[in-house]
Amino acid sequence: LETTVPIALEPISGACGAVASGVDLRHELSSAALEEIENALDRHLVLIWPGQPLTAPEQAAFTRRLGPPSPVPFIQPTADHRDVVAIARRAEEPPRFNPAGGWHSDFSFLPEPPSYTVLQAVDVPPFGGDTIWANQYLAYNALSPPMQALLAPLGAVHSAARAFAPSMQAAFDALAEANVVTGPEAFDQEVHPVCVVHPGTGRPSLYVNREYTIGLDGLASQEAQPLLDFLAQHSTRAEFTCRWRWSRGDVVVWDNRCLQHMAMPDYRGHARRMLRTTVNGSRPVRFVESAAAVGAAGEQPR
Ligand code: SIN
């Protein structure tokens, strides 16, 4: 079935994010519609389709149109579809357990982290629980040239140890919705460049996050930690962000390669349940500033 093109886009902030309309996500997408979605993602980084509830197979099928599914370590799939995981907390569960409640880029500890994430709201709290995204092109561009030069050769060490170490299994088991199987592979480490180039847009962005980045390759922790603390704070500055107040059936797609995100943990006493699918990505590539590109790095992405 053909979908309606063109897609209408309404930005939700000056940094990133746009509400999209003109596509019925339940239907097979034409190549033209798919290309439009990918181009819109390159421009806006986060695309939001309000009120388009999908079954788990429909969400998986839509996601697979964007690319093959990413491996999903630690989190078990839902009973409805092997590509789909639930990111959820029940109303009575302790507010100190906040699924996706810290800034991160999905599974950045993988050798090939997911390119896109698709998230659908199936149960939303009456208040709170927004998702916030931070544009990492803007974060890179806002650094001074000496700081960009300092970071350019550095590799960041990513690991799932803080999130999925075996010592956390009992805590996950106490939660009805977590569906997490921890393992020693949480201690595996991957080094990715601190400054990466997006494979689609060719633009530089930062690629570090507080949840999964545990060090800087070759630096002592006393050297690395102040830099990582600065980057964590800088990369999530309010002016780089957009946020979405979810309603049931909203579907959002975002590009992990140039964003961080978090689920705002402010819905104490209420349930929140999201269904997530992810698209396989490629190994992040270091940004190397060519002579021709000097001066262009400050351009805004949209
Ligand atoms: C995620 O981190 O992928 C989920 C974000 C959310 O639940 O808002």
Residues whose N, C-alpha, C, O or C-beta is under 5 A from the ligand:
A	BS01	SIN	I87 P99 A100 T131 M262 A263 M274
